[in-house]
Amino acid sequence: AMALGAFLGNELAQRILAGLPDLADQKLAYGKGAIVGAAGRATDAGWILHPRMGGSIRRTIGFGKTILPSTVKVGAPGARLD
């Protein structure tokens, strides 16, 4: 799951960058999060959101020196991250 997180971090960061203007001069804050279905376990999503995902995002974006905070919650359909 950690390897999946690293792959997803790279893939998603590439897609996001492709749809955004040049970010070189911008001050940004970002994080990562997941919602697990009501029958799931938060730890399963935690493995994907492991710091390897954050490192992959930072490398792909080309900046950011701190870890990416993350949040995981169990929720029913339609749940939102706080």
C-alpha positions in Angstrom: 0.0 0.0 0.0 2.9 2.4 0.7 4.2 1.8 -2.9 0.7 2.5 -4.2 0.8 5.8 -2.3 4.1 6.8 -3.8 2.7 6.0 -7.3 -0.5 7.9 -6.7 1.4 10.9 -5.3 3.4 11.1 -8.5 0.5 10.5 -10.8 -2.0 12.8 -9.1 0.6 15.6 -8.7 1.4 15.4 -12.5 -2.3 15.7 -13.3 -2.8 18.6 -11.0 0.2 20.5 -12.3 -1.0 20.0 -15.9 -4.2 21.8 -15.0 -2.8 24.7 -13.0 -0.8 27.8 -14.0 2.8 28.2 -13.1 3.2 27.8 -9.3 6.8 28.8 -8.9 6.1 32.2 -7.3 3.1 31.0 -5.3 2.8 30.4 -1.6 0.9 27.1 -1.2 -0.3 24.9 1.5 -1.6 21.4 0.8 -2.3 18.1 2.4 -3.8 14.7 1.7 -6.8 12.9 3.0 -9.0 9.8 2.5 -12.4 8.6 3.5 -12.9 4.9 4.1 -16.3 3.3 3.7 -18.3 2.6 6.8 -17.2 -1.1 6.7 -13.5 -0.2 6.2 -10.6 0.5 8.4 -8.9 3.9 8.6 -5.5 2.2 8.9 -5.9 0.8 5.4 -6.1 4.3 3.9 -3.3 5.4 6.3 -0.9 3.1 4.6 -1.6 4.7 1.2 -1.3 8.2 2.7 2.0 7.3 4.3 4.8 9.9 4.0 6.0 8.1 0.8 3.0 9.7 -0.9 3.9 13.1 0.3 7.6 12.7 -0.7 6.4 11.6 -4.2 4.2 14.7 -4.4 7.0 17.0 -3.3 9.5 15.6 -5.8 7.0 15.8 -8.7 6.0 19.4 -7.8 9.6 20.4 -7.3 9.2 22.2 -4.0 8.1 21.8 -0.4 10.4 20.8 2.4 8.0 19.6 5.1 5.9 16.5 5.4 2.3 16.7 4.1 -0.2 16.5 6.8 -2.9 13.9 6.2 -6.3 12.9 7.7 -8.2 9.7 7.4 -11.8 9.1 8.5 -14.4 6.4 8.3 -17.6 7.7 6.8 -20.8 6.8 5.0 -21.5 7.7 1.4 -21.5 11.5 1.0 -19.1 12.0 3.9 -16.6 14.9 3.6 -13.2 15.6 5.0 -13.2 18.2 7.7 
